[in-house]
Amino acid sequence: MWVPDATHEAMRDLVRARAAAARTLTRARQQLQAFLLRHGRIPAGRPWIRAHRRWLADLRFDHPAQQIVLQDYVSAVEDVAARVARLMGQIEELVPTWSMAAVVDALQAMRGVSLLAAVTLVAEVGDFARFANPRQLMAYLGLVPSEASSGGRTRRGDITKAGNHHARRVLIEGAWTYRFAARVSRGLHARNARPTADITITNLRSRIAASPDFSNPEARQGVLGGTGRRGAAGDAGGAGMPSAANFWTCGSGRPRRRGFGYAGGSEGGALQVEIGEVILGLVGER
């Protein structure tokens, strides 16, 4: 049993407020795009980049009412985007003062985990060690397959989605990074060069980036899917279940037994356990 304190609940409220603002931004952009599509105004190139914003600023309609609608939609998008950026800035400002800051920083050593993803996971899951094994964490996140069995017949379907959907979403989104070869982007390079609460975390990041389990294209399927099989719950379950197991190993500092998503004995599995030991040590100091 784990009971979050008032500070943890406050951080969770802030993270969920940012997620709600991001959903509002998506709806506002969709409304603007639908309006433009109705009138045959289709931009060339990628949407919402600087060139697209300049195109919106230069766009003109014949009727004044339509121009008013366009400006209102654009203003709505800009207002919500500013709200999302403001909330994200507040998260970045408050995380270093949080008691779980060491966990947030250490989890970013994993591929596909940004600051926002790490904060969301820690805020929603809390203490990873409260789960006895990875499958308990998978069930908590709703990543286990549904089942409709009767007698001698066993039938499993899509994931249940019965658990915490905030953490499940960031886990699955982060797992999709394993479709591509590992590389150090500009943002990742800047993040890894940032001073951390413990120099051990920086060293772990460098070792994970060089680990064959995380950088070798032939090993990506083994890291992502464990057994090399398509997940019983489809693409979402196949991506999210081993990711949950990896985070359980990192968060609890305990190696998992053989099974789906098992990495024991490999360099990646050893690094996951070492990350967990660093996390438990830093949290214990606080």
C-alpha positions, 0 to 999 in steps of 0.5 A: 500500500502506497499513499501519496503525500500532498506534494505528490498529489499537487504535482499530479494535478499540475501534470494532468492540467498540462495534459488537459491543456494539450488536448484542448490545443489539439481540438482548437487546431482541428477546428481551425483546420476544418474551417480552412478545409471547408473553404478549400484553403489547404496549406503546403508543407507541414502544419504548425511550423513557422512557415505555416503560421506565416501563411495563416497570418497572410490568409484573407477571406472575401467576407468580413464574417469569415475573416473574423472566424479565422482570426478567432480560431487562430487566437484560440490556438495561440492562447491555448498554446501559450497555456501549454507552454506556461504549464510546462515551464511551471513543471520544469521549475517545480520538479527540482524541488520535488522529493521524486526529482531523482526518480524523474531524472534517472528515468530519462536515461531510458529511450523515449522518455523525456522530462514530461514522460518521466514526470507523468509516469512518476506522478501517476505511478508513484512508488514502483516498488509497491508492485511485486512484479512487472505484470502487476504494474501492467495490470495497473496501467491497463496493458494486459490483454482482455480475456473471454474464456469458457470451459477449455476455450481461451480467447484473449483480445485487446488490452483492457485499458482499465487502468491509469490512462495517463501513464499508459499513454506516455508509455506507449508513445515512448515505446514507439521510439524503438521502431527506429535506430537509436540516435542522439538528437540535438535535444537529447544531447543537450539533456544528457549534458545537463548537470544532474543530481548525481553523476552516476545518472549521467554515466548511466545515460552514456552507457545506455546510449552505447549499449547494443541492446538499445542501439543495435537495430537487430536487438530492438525487437528483443528489447521491445518485445522480449520474446520476439512475438507480436503482443497478444493485445496488438501493437499497443500491448506489444509496445507498452507491456515490455516498456512497463516491465522495463520501468518496473525494473528501473523503478524497483531496482529488482531484476524481473524473471524470465518472461515477456520483456525479460532482459536479465543477463543482457547488458540492457537488463543489468543497466536497468537494475543499476538505474533502479539501484541509483533511484532507490539510493537517491530517494533514500537520501531525501 
